[in-house]
Amino acid sequence: MKVAVTTSGEDLSGPVEPHFGRCPRFIVVDTETMEFEIVPNTAVTSAHGAGIAAAQLVASKGVKAILTGNVGPNAYSALSSSGIKMVTGVSGTVGDAVKRFNSGELQSTSGPTVGGHFGTGGRGGEGRHQRF
């Protein structure tokens, strides 16, 4: 399975970024082989709609899940409509996050975990989680 992890790093030892739509890049990881591809987030500098554009970008890579710190309402809607599961509250390194995902330790979210414009200084909200 392919998963996308938000990061500022260049490999599996990089940190998981707390913002989905405005993270510097994604690492798309094959959870079976741990092979990965670096995908620059072209939406990071967007004035508006970064979450939606980032969701479209990762969907085009064929990912089935996102591992990140938080996801806003617009990104949540776009990812949900693409059938992509979201796992929020993730921290640590990309490699460790993927290992925890593989072991079933991480939970998927059932709604946005922050309010709109969170990555640009907007206010966040409480998230809801369910077992993945």
C-alpha positions as CSV (number, residue, x, y, z in Angstrom):
1,M,0.0,0.0,0.0
2,K,1.2,3.5,-0.7
3,V,1.0,6.1,2.1
4,A,2.0,9.8,2.0
5,V,3.7,11.3,5.0
6,T,4.0,15.1,5.5
7,T,7.6,16.1,6.1
8,S,10.3,18.7,5.8
9,G,12.9,16.0,5.5
10,E,14.5,14.2,2.5
11,D,14.2,10.6,3.6
12,L,12.6,8.3,6.1
13,S,14.6,9.8,9.0
14,G,12.9,13.2,8.5
15,P,10.3,14.5,10.9
16,V,6.6,14.2,10.3
17,E,5.2,17.8,9.7
18,P,2.2,18.9,11.7
19,H,0.4,20.6,8.8
20,F,-1.0,18.7,5.8
21,G,-1.7,21.4,3.2
22,R,1.4,23.6,3.9
23,C,4.0,21.0,4.6
24,P,7.2,21.4,2.4
25,R,7.0,17.9,0.9
26,F,5.4,14.5,1.0
27,I,7.2,11.2,1.2
28,V,5.2,8.6,-0.6
29,V,6.1,5.2,0.9
30,D,5.3,1.7,-0.2
31,T,4.5,0.1,3.2
32,E,5.6,-3.4,2.0
33,T,9.0,-2.5,0.7
34,M,9.7,0.9,2.4
35,E,10.8,2.3,-1.0
36,F,9.9,5.9,-1.2
37,E,9.5,8.9,-3.5
38,I,9.9,12.6,-2.5
39,V,7.1,14.7,-3.7
40,P,7.5,18.5,-3.3
41,N,4.2,20.1,-2.1
42,T,3.5,22.6,-4.9
43,A,0.6,23.9,-2.9
44,V,2.7,25.2,0.0
45,T,2.9,28.8,-1.3
46,S,-0.7,29.0,-2.5
47,A,-2.6,32.0,-1.3
48,H,-5.8,29.9,-1.0
49,G,-6.8,26.3,-1.3
50,A,-3.5,24.7,-0.2
51,G,-5.3,21.8,1.5
52,I,-7.4,21.0,-1.6
53,A,-4.4,21.3,-4.0
54,A,-2.2,19.1,-1.7
55,A,-5.0,16.5,-1.5
56,Q,-5.2,16.4,-5.3
57,L,-1.4,16.1,-5.5
58,V,-1.2,13.0,-3.2
59,A,-4.3,11.5,-4.8
60,S,-2.5,11.6,-8.2
61,K,0.3,9.5,-6.6
62,G,-2.2,6.7,-5.8
63,V,-1.9,6.8,-2.0
64,K,-4.4,5.1,0.2
65,A,-3.6,6.9,3.4
66,I,-2.0,10.1,4.7
67,L,0.1,10.3,7.9
68,T,0.3,13.8,9.3
69,G,-0.1,15.9,12.4
70,N,-3.3,17.7,11.4
71,V,-5.8,18.1,8.5
72,G,-8.2,21.0,8.0
73,P,-11.8,20.8,6.8
74,N,-11.1,21.5,3.1
75,A,-8.3,19.0,2.8
76,Y,-10.4,16.5,4.8
77,S,-13.3,16.8,2.4
78,A,-11.0,16.5,-0.7
79,L,-9.1,13.5,0.7
80,S,-12.4,11.8,1.8
81,S,-13.9,12.2,-1.6
82,S,-10.8,10.5,-3.1
83,G,-11.2,7.6,-0.7
84,I,-8.0,8.4,1.1
85,K,-7.8,7.6,4.9
86,M,-6.3,10.2,7.1
87,V,-4.2,9.4,10.2
88,T,-3.6,12.5,12.3
89,G,-1.7,13.2,15.5
90,V,1.4,11.6,14.0
91,S,4.8,12.7,15.2
92,G,8.4,11.4,15.2
93,T,10.2,10.3,12.0
94,V,8.6,9.3,8.7
95,G,10.1,5.8,9.0
96,D,8.8,5.3,12.5
97,A,5.3,6.6,11.6
98,V,5.1,4.1,8.7
99,K,6.2,1.2,11.0
100,R,3.5,2.3,13.5
101,F,0.9,2.4,10.7
102,N,1.9,-1.0,9.5
103,S,1.6,-2.5,13.1
104,G,-2.0,-1.0,13.4
105,E,-0.9,1.3,16.2
106,L,-2.2,4.5,14.6
107,Q,-5.8,5.5,14.3
108,S,-7.6,7.1,11.4
109,T,-9.5,10.3,11.9
110,S,-13.2,10.8,11.3
111,G,-13.2,14.5,10.8
112,P,-10.9,17.6,10.4
113,T,-8.5,18.0,13.4
114,V,-8.1,21.8,13.0
115,G,-10.1,24.7,11.7
116,G,-9.7,26.3,8.3
117,H,-6.5,28.2,7.6
118,F,-4.7,26.5,10.6
119,G,-1.4,26.4,8.7
120,T,-1.5,30.1,8.1
121,G,-2.2,31.0,11.8
122,G,-5.9,30.1,12.0
123,R,-7.4,28.5,15.1
124,G,-7.5,24.8,15.4
125,G,-10.2,22.5,16.8
126,E,-10.5,19.1,18.4
127,G,-10.2,16.0,16.2
128,R,-12.2,12.8,16.3
129,H,-10.4,9.5,15.9
130,Q,-11.4,5.9,15.2
131,R,-9.4,2.7,14.9
132,F,-7.9,2.2,11.4
